[in-house]
Amino acid sequence: MRMNYGLLLNYDGGIKDDLMAYVYNEEKVLLVVNASNLTKDYDWIIAAKSNTTFELEILDLSPQTSQLALQGPKAYSILQDLTTYPLANLRLFDFVTTKVNNDSFIISRSGYTGEDGFELYGDHQGIERLFDCLLSKGVIPCGLGCRDTLRFEAAMPLYGHEMSEEINPYEASLAFAIDLNKSAFLGKEALEKIKKQGINRKVVALELQERGIARAGYLVFDNEQEIGIITTGYLIPGHEKALAFAMLNNGYWELGTKVKIQIRKNLVDAVVRNKKFLNKKYIK
């Protein structure tokens, strides 16, 4: 079975959330949304149900479901020791339901940190037992701050930074996640107009040329003219210079374009670069 990356849009084409859709068949799909957007997303989907002629049953499985993500170069070998299912059968964006550590889980392989990795969904008790088991094997737990830096390193957008209800997929450089050839979906008409008219701003990558870290919310300038805003910025392993994503106005997207970032009282030189911060190690 396969999973897909997708976007939940509003009627203006803005991004309410990004999500993973686990497609069991034409009649059963599991949506995995950002936890912080759970209530908002659920209410939006329920509201949309009233505007369709499809017969839909929508269930919120969150209260009885937990998730654990095992990511990194040793994820495969560690997880394989805990299951008889041949994990080599799972390629990128595959998923299966099977036993791990004597409990039943949905296992997927999205590698959303840029490394090979697995996501596991099960009941709370099973996930807790698996968590303790992984700790006993030397796995290091990581929090949301670590997750955010890993996603950034892999050049993956983060909701609330590179995506929001005021940012459309074209501005977020996520056009690959939409298909205007589909007969209908929420936000389609707005996106068709946006594509025809073109966009005036877009998320690009920056590399600082001086010391400093560009934090979300810092302004970007061309001389004294404000041209954009930083959405995410970090100094990540393997790079001597700090990196950032920024929403920049049209005319400043070309690689090599020089800009300045307002960091406290200083204007720091930066240059537009590609988003390949990391050589991703996905199993395809």
Steps between C-alpha positions, in 0.01 A plus 500: 500500500609855427495835677508845340603846611214747461361839595176600670394830343252776572276652232760769425765237428683563828650204683302401809743212559726250331437132563568141407219299339523125558297345216369153586264492201254728317266500800737519797761771558681592822604865531790584731506873572716722718403445863474873571244533219292195589182675618514764227552239227228270628246782521592612146457148359166456678381835362609402149304175529173695502585645157547167322265235368740219593400262777783545750574364844758717673654368822748670730734221612737734684374434857597133477809532278863585568788541257873443530754581227824303487737689272867481411764274341448221756119509491472204262721260693353592840139463386565180304616332821154566648284364218478196276366713216774550235546878511691485172157455339411855607623757254467878532137592579385139548312392811377177656323377814705242687640393838793679662619413850192272526257789443309592184606818319461684173855547370585749225830605347500868410845607618373850580824591676711450187631166630344158463233454763168357608180634655303269727137542607328296768311520826651695788614196698671339200684817407611545862636145509680556170645830622646333809634215287674739260656691790643174631667452161674837519261702285514869592163679543466833322252781554324743270796738486721223363227395258474855368874529432507159328207593277669831415828323423309277258346816345147402602252779579351534846142605568479843657826600333514420127129411496188666638147592399644822354758310290397300192682194359667699222645747748613213724666321203259209550333495159595131468244421771200627304339374178285749314396223260277357772132570444451686827652570841479777756708794385530388136335806347720735702817310405408508132477879518826523697684284248367707210589833662834387643634562849676801647686320777654157561697303759869479407816388679764740629858455616640761736838640403579631849461375855147490637184291487191620315200425720140477386352848472823683415461737204692475172614807306646612170692807615226687692206334326320225693461199269398212725510321832687201646276198559759261652872525575765284666868415509499130419770229521733476202462866404729782606247764400149543637209417268144625477173488313348835412184620328641744243334728247516425129829615350712352778466126432795440268789302645785728601279802570648705783277626783534624858334363814417721797644314801440719804672831413716362221440440129668167418592399145334191354462339160222297338610138460350161417307303759728198491632534853539124538559195283185311596538130571158366413439138414315522169 
